[in-house]
Amino acid sequence: MSVWEAMEFLNELVDDSDPDLDLPQIEHLLQTAEAIRADGQPRWFILAGLIHDLGKILCLWGEPQWSVVGDTFPVGCRYSEKIVYYEAFQQNPDWHNKHYQSETGIYEPGCGLEKLMLSWGHDEYLYHVVCDYLPAPALAMIRYHSCYPIHREGAYKHLLTGADQTNLNWVRAFNRYDLYTKRDEKMNVSQLKPFYQDLISEYFPEKLAW
């Protein structure tokens, strides 16, 4: 399906993990994109805002919400106490694997952000769907915007490189639009649709393999 068809399909979902918004997801996507657009950001930045949560479409294909939405974090090394609901990891078999719970785990110190395996969810899924079409900063926004332990809490610095900070700065710049544009006022979808369909067509083929 096309990106816009995916947005309309996602309109059926209300994210139970998001206490700030009771509207369908297309409203949040447009609110985010319109705030970015109003600030005069580049077109690829606007597009990243428009599609950043489209991976939640997995919930409409039978995946339970707990396995799709929510925060993400690195796996294969010690869980940071800065991960939300950290105590719940005691029920995860990896908690009892000494290799996975060492400081670096399966990684080398300073291996870099792109070498980390992240917990599966809507961000990682969408990243793999669109990774061939968007510039690196947009992909970082999509892939890491829910990885709060890294970009907000400063965890896992021993695994990052200096170059990673550029991408994380883009993620932080994006997140203020993601978090602080939610409101109960509905967007005029039909009025906005021509602009966004034109924007989508710049970067994506007519149909994507979801």
N, C-alpha and C positions, 0 to 999 in steps of 0.2 A: 504494500500500500504506500501511498505518498505520505509525506510528512503531515500535510494538512488532514488527510484522512485519518492518520494515527491520532492527531490532536482531537478530532471529532469523536473517534472511538474512545479515547481516554476520558472524554466528557462524562462517561458513565461511572467513573470512579470518584469516590470521596476518600481521601487518604486518612485512615484512622489514626495515624501517627502524628498528624499535623493539627495541633490544637488551635491554630491561629486562623484557620480557614475552613468554612463549611461549604463553600461553593465548589462546583466541579473543577477539575484540574485545568481545563482550557482557560478558565478565568485567571488562575494564578499565572499560567504561562504568558498570557497577554499582558497582565499587570506588570510582570517582571520586564518583559520586552519593551513595553511602552515607557517605563521609567528609564530604562537604558537609552532608548531612542531620544527621550526628552532631554537627556544630558549630552546629546551630541556624540555619543560613542560610535566607533566604527561599525559598519554593517555586520561584520562577522560577530561582533560582540552582541549586537541586538539579536542575531540569529541564535547564538548560544543561549541567551535568556529565553527565547521562545521555545526551544526544544529541550532545555536542560532536564526536565522531569519526564520526558516521554518514555523512558525505560520502565516507568510504572505500568506500562501497558501489559507487562508480564502478569499483573494481578488479574487482568481480564482474560487471560489464557489459562487460568487455573492455579497459578502460584499463590500460596497464602501471603498476606500482606507482610507478615513478620520476616519473610525471606526476601522481600523486595524493597521495602521502604526503610527509613531510619538511617542512623549514622553508620559510616563505614570505618574500617581500621585495618592495619596490616595483620596478616596471619603468618605463621611460621616463625614467630619470635615472641618474646615475653609480652603479654598484654599490658598496656599502659593503664595505670590506675585512673588516668584522665578520660578513659573511655566511659561513656554513659552506661550505667548498670554494670559496672566492672565486676561486681560480686557474682553476677550470673554466670561468669565464665567457669566457675567451679563445677558446673554441670557439663562442660565441654570436655571431651576426651583429650583434647590438646593441652588442657590445663595440667594433666598428669604426665605429659611427655617432656622429660627434662631437656631434650634437645630443642624442642619448640619454645620452651620457656626460659632459655638463656637470653642474655641481653641482645645478642645478634641473631640467634637462632640459625636459620638456613642461609643467612646473608653474610656478606663481608662488610666491615665498617666502611661507611662512606660510599656504599654501592650506588646510591642514587634513587630518587623517587620512582623512576620508571622500572627499576628492578624489583620493586616490592610487589608482592601479591596481596591484593586487598580482599576483604570479605566481599562475597558476591551480593549484588543488589542492583537497583535500577541504574545507578551511575555507571557501574562497570559494564553492564549490558549495553547501554546506549553508546558508551565509548566505542565498543567493538563494532556497533552498527555503523557509526559515522566516522570512524578514525581515518578513512581515506579521503575525506572531503573537506575538512576544516583545518585552519591554521593551528599551530601548537597551543597558543594561549586559550583558544576556544575549547580545545580538547581537554586542557587542564581544568578549565572551569567545569566542564561536564563530569570528568572523571573524579575530581577531588572535592567537589563542593560540599559533600556530606562527610568528608573525612576531617571532622572537627578536632580529633586528637592531634593531628599534625598542623593544620593551618591556623587553628585558633589557640590551642593549648600548648603548642610548642613541643610536643612529645616526639620521640624517635629522631632527634637531631643527629644522633650518632650514626644514623643510616643515610643521612642526606648529604648532598654536595652543595657547594656555594651556588652553583648554577640553578639548583632547585628553587632558590629563593625568588627567581624571576617568575617562574610559573606560580608559586604560592602567592606572590603579590597580585597576580592576575586573579587567582581564586578569591583572595580577600576582597579585591575590588568588586568582583561579581557578587559575592555573598551579601553585601549590603543591599543590593537590589532584590535578591532572592528572599531575604528575611524581612525587609522593612517596607515592602510594597503591598503586602497582603491587606486587603480590605473587603468589606462586604458589598461594595458598590460593583455592579455588573458592568462588564465591558460591552461596547457596541461591536459585536463580533462581525456582523455583516459589513459594517463600515470599514473595519480594519483589515478584513480578509484580502482585498486586492493588493494592498501594500505588502502584506506578509507572504502572499503567494508569489509575488514578484521577487521578494528577497530569497525565498526558499529556492526558486528556480535558478538563482545565480550559483548556488553551491551544490545542489543535489539533483540527481537524475529524477525523472518523473516518478519512478517507483523505487523503493528501497526494500532490500531483503531483511525483513524483521525477524 
